[in-house]
Amino acid sequence: MCNVPGKQAAVYSHSNNRTAAFFVFTSPEKLKYDHHDVEKQKQILKEQFMDIGWKCPEILSKINSSSGFYFDSISQIKMDKWSKGRISLVGDACDCPFTNTF
């Protein structure tokens, strides 16, 4: 695992002697890209992680041969209150691990 401000990369073992890589980063603005354009998504990851060191360049050099590539955003909605009448948000629905970082 590698952490730098606003970015995290990790490699972990997976089933059947396979490994998986995981990348997370923050962006000051919402990323603009076609959600069906996998090549653009891979380019975004390369731009974000190629220069941070560790194993990132090696992992990213194999990204095009990956059969299980997945790219998505993690979003947070801030609300004035978490309940109204008998309805209440609890657990992950009402809190976010990034609450104090934005």
Secondary structure, DSSP 8 states (H G I E B T S, - for coil): -EEETTEEEEEEEETTTEEEEEEEE--SS-----TT-HHHHHHHHHHHHTTS-TTHHHHHHTGGG-SS-----------S-SEETTEE--GGGT--TTTTT-
